[in-house]
């Protein structure tokens, strides 16, 4: 199931390399402002949600932007039959500061 959502991107981090055991990694993490579950009256405010968005090179598309920034994210809910998770497939900035570089 795919859907879009407005998000506030608080930060991003590219990671690429090889672990000691030889396993390689290559990803960009996106950190978004995520509301806490207030339904039980024991939490209020926001936390950070972490999503993987493609390979480390994906970071290059966004590093010039002023953080935080507003964006529309395309998500997909996927399952292995037992558990489900939300995956970020795309990110499109919508509000960029007037002071940001143009290009």
N, C-alpha and C positions, 0 to 999 in steps of 0.2 A: 504494500500500500504506500503510494507516494503522496506527499503533501508539501505545501510551502508554508513558511512561518517567518514573521518579522523577528529579527534577533539583534541584540547589541553585542558586537564582537569586542571583547575586552583585551584579547591578545591572541597571538599565533606563534607557533614554534615549529621550525623545520628540523627534522632529524634524519641523518643518513650515515650509515657506516656498517661495520662488521663487529659482532660480539666476539669474545674470546673463544667461543665454541665454533666459530665460523659462520654462524647464522647472520644473514644480512637484514638490515632494516632500512626503510625509506618511506617517510610519511610526514605530513604536516598536521599538527594538532591545532584545533580551533577552540578557543575558550570563550563561551558565551554566558551572558547574564541569564540566570535561570531562577524563577521564583521558587521559594520554599513552599512546601505543602502546609498551608495554614488551617486545614480542615479539622485538626484535633486541638487547635488552640495552643500548641506547644512550640510553634515556630512562626517566624514572621520575617519578611524581607527576601533577600536574594542570596544565592550561592553561585558557583561557577560550574557550568556543564562543559564536559570535554568531548569533542568529536574529532575523528580522523577525517581529513579531506585530502585524498589523493597522496601523491608522492611529495618529497621535500621540495621539488621545483615549484609546486603550487604556491608556496610562500612568496615567491618572487612577484606574483601578480598583486600582492596586497601590502608588501613591506613599505611602500612609499606613502601609504595612507596614514593620517593621524588617528591614533587609537585613543579611546574606543570609537567605533563607527557603527552606524546602523546598516543592516543588510537584509535581503530576503534570502533565506536558505531553503534549498530543496532537500527534504528528508525522505527516507524510506524506512518503513518498519519491516524488518525481516525476522525470520524464525528458523530454527533448526528442527522444529517439531516439538521441542520441549520448552525452550526459552526464547524470548524475543528481545531484539535490541533496535535502537534507532540509529540509522546511518545517515551522515550528511553527504549528499552527492554533488551539490553545487552551492555557490555563494556569490551573490550579486550585491555589491555595495549600493545603498540608496541615498544616504545622506553623508556628504563629505564636507568637511570644514572648508570655508572660503580661503583659508590660509594654506591649504594643501597644495603641493606642486601639481601643475597641470601637465598632461602629456598623454 
